[in-house]
């Protein structure tokens, strides 16, 4: 299996506390990038001049040339720049691309930061941007959604994910309490993480099942909590890592698979792209599922977590609900999952929601998770999910 040699490491991490309303300036995208970049580099304990690679998502201030615009603003001329657009899989996708660039010798250290929601400076001469009525869909001419989904009201994320859950129920059955347990265990983790939006607010299975139905069978407490925030990491080569402040978290393996954009064109809604991505990541890392100490799984909905656990190989297909009921998924349990609460209970800061999972896993392997620290944590599995289970990335991270 060709792939990474494991010679690129995450050496710095930063994550803003989740807030329902933004109380910390700045609010513009470039300023958010700058704030997070400084936090990540300072956390790594290295000089900013070692950063000669930059990966970003998008900028509210510039539709094009995002890496160049950001490099100019940060004052960091780079030898490698890229913009990644994989929805919720963007951050995990950034990490393996940065690791590849480092191992190829294109750069010494790559900054990958993702702000939360942002805004443009207001201008009397510039009209407000059009609202995104269609969520993850597109109403532009020629878009498949414009013809086959939007006219029927199948827009946004709630309804399509509920359709996936309904299809799962028709084939394998459905235990609402098992799905609710995912949210409950992650909330317990958030209660041990001061930065989580739901810190100190535990919930029960009954709380989840009695919360409003958003799109049958998905309840309100099974969906992400939108917050303000942001997160980022610094990925560097072994020479730079030796001078960093914390234990390096080596990128051991990765996989990525993009199967479709919209469920209308999915061959099989019950086999998600992470099945192929995870198989490649584990093979590249030379590890088995049983060797994973902590899992950081993208959790826009509880059904996403359930199906990722199955398709990534942690349990058999259709056995996820039984498996969840048989395991303690808290940071002190036998299968620690989303130990800072995940997006369900830490919060989803827009596109930075995916980077939350990377930071949480790296923090655990570094041994910096405080009260939520997993004992003897050396290996982590991370997933990212974009679209409607349409594009997924798997990462294997490991300590020395």
Steps between C-alpha positions, in 0.01 A plus 500: 500500500658826389435812700636705786819411683370656819757782491258792526347593835243731649704711742266786583125523557255775583126510552286792600236431766156442353264797532137532402559868428839632403642713779864509388616725219587461221208389287639528147653195336854629450517618860370164623768322297766729647381443857498122460834497317668684785343269758610185315860614448530618860360168621762312299774710655683555171593812308244609242772514237500118478150515349537479123181314413140614529168320455168677535137465405345824379491869570197724524725781378623327185320253274826409325868468592423408860847359588680799347268749670549330835878463462526870418285598798696281741836610362597139432642436152449129439632225273174306514148638504166331451129556548300192604126476441358177644227630728531341843787284372706810416709506818595133495577545131727792584700290745596223259577746222727691735670177609562401138645843420732475801616147421567598138723779625287774348494682832610467861181595683144546374242713673142370470243717673124522460299791642139464601228713349614835369371814339604763251550862599173682434490751219219730391606443140519123522173302518459233763585148376205287398378264776585132463144373499603160375764411758757264353313489170536740212231687309733603219411416143627158399530370855357149547325619816323774308325242285448195717495607867411863558162485319394226741618676814789263565743774604747564779631217716226392742270333249767311302665366817159396629445314174826312557388415853162380371668281242728358771194425713326322212798271443650447846237622744532803724552539873443870582647454849831376357530805277408720796776336707755635252385852580487430875854359518638789296322748728671332797831565325408864440429538870869432562617751237476866607496631143186310400179697452314239708763472774332410829168410337455120500208334323325163515367265235149616589607861448612416148191299411268765644668784312312630193504286187693690235467251214372153588681312658752773591433695820629847580763369745634272227598795282798734518502817706607796288751722680767761443861386519786367293788252509832423336814289501863525393646200315881484483791276406704303750772765533251771596304256718810430710505866606127526570351538845272195502504131414482472118188335359613320186268461202528124443233435240216653306226422253255711307201410287242717326204299378242759392378851575132442561311190624303492175811352337610267781536137396432386858415733787603238754860461387675826573831622349686453829497123443755538222681792665545323835619178339776691323592699813537192721693312234737793454557531875539124545253499788182314586182648640567347840821703531314833496496671840261784418261573212407847384209448261317771310160533664266735319227254602499189716425287192827627349695367798319166495562437131861619520569255784366221280654596169838581653508144632459545873189280491313300238247654266159514663650425844569859596206551734577187698869594505426850633285358779781264601775764524580798719585780258608754761865600549526254787329216315614207290458689170560875552312688228499875434654572837440876493132451416515502123293741297187376676613633838820702453337683210540541125679823411409485133773344288721481811277221630711247314824645640357452850535125451862531385589724795322275750688192378836680495440642847437149634815354342702796629364423848346845542129422544488583873209343685392321180839343430488139378752286683795370293378670184739443209288442188194682368252455218350816351225534241359789303166499318387745236171546321236235563743217588644565155867578563698358789859500624663267753821571692718288727705703746762368740749607764865398529 
